[in-house]
Amino acid sequence: MICHPAATFSAQTDALAEISSLEGYCEWMKNLLTPSPDGRYELKFFAADEEHNCVVAYGVFHGTQTGPGGPGEPTGNTVAADYVYAMQYDGELISHMTKLWNDAISLRQLGWA
């Protein structure tokens, strides 16, 4: 296990507004692979700040909507979404994760907005 069972989650996005647990976010991401079965990430940066018990990762999520699950029929559109995770640790377990992501741009790229 790498997370506290009650690890929290936050993001200032409409798409994730209802999610407050890290477990809930992981389920949301897993479900994102239904409309975008080729979904994958490209890690661009990773750093640890031991003094503040924080790890930061910057990546780009790539995917094409070829499967069901969007607001309509598959669009065939692709997304390249920049995001940053800031993970706060308590000992060796993640206690909170914040996601920085512009959901509006991603939804437009997929043709969902």
N, C-alpha and C positions, 0 to 999 in steps of 0.2 A: 504494500500500500504506500502511495506517495502523498495522499491527501488525508486530512482529518475527515472523518465521516460527516461532520457538520460544516465542512468548508463552505464559505460564502462566495458569492460572485456578484460583480456589478459591471455595468456598461451603460454609457449614456447614448443609447440607441433605441429607436422605436421597436425594432425587430426583437430586441432582447429585454424589453422593459418589464416583462412579467417574470423574468428568471432571477432568482436571488441565491440559488445554491450552485456550487460547482458541479454537483451531480446533475442538476437540471440542465446546466449548460452543456455538459458532455452528451446528454441525451439529445439535445437540440442539434448539436454538431453531427451526431451519428445519423439523425433523421435528415440532415441536409444532403447526405450522400444518396438519398433516394432520387431526388430530381437531378442531381449532379453525380452520377455514379463514378465518374472519372476524377472526382474531387481529390486534391492533393495540396500539400503546402511546400513552399520553398523557404527554408530558413535563411535569413539574411544576416541576423545578428543575435548574439546571446551573451549576456553578462550577469555576473553575480556580485552583489554588494553584501559582504558578510557582516559589515557593521550594522546595516539596516535590515538584515535577514530578508533580502529581496532578490529575486531573479527576474530579469527582463528578457523577453524574446521578441524579435521583430521578424515577421514573415509575410509572405504573399500567398493567399489561397487562390488556387486555380481550379476551374471546373467549367463544364459545359452542361446546360440543361437539356438532357436527352431523355430523362425519365419522368415519370409522373410525380406530382407533388407540388408543383408551383400553383400560381393562381389560375392557370389555364392549361392548355395543351403545351407540350414541350416546345420551347422557342428555338432550340439549337444555338442560342446565344452563349457566349463565354463570359466569365468573370475573372478578373485579376484584382483581388481585394487585398490592399495593404492592411495589416493589423499589428497591434502590439499587445502582448500579455505582460502584466506586472503581477508576479506571484509573491505573496507575502508568506514567509515561513514561520512556523512555531516549532522550534527544534528542527527535525528533518522532514516534517510534514507540511504541505501547503495548507494554510488556514484561510486564505482569501486570494481570489484572483480578480483583477480588473482587466477588461478588454477595451482597447481603444480601436475604434473601427467606424468608418463612415458607411453605415448601412444603406443610405439613400443612393449613393453612387453604385454600390454593388447591385441593388435592386434594379436600377436603370440599365446597367450593363446586361442584366439577364432579361430585360424587357418586361419586368414585373411591376414597374412603377411608371 
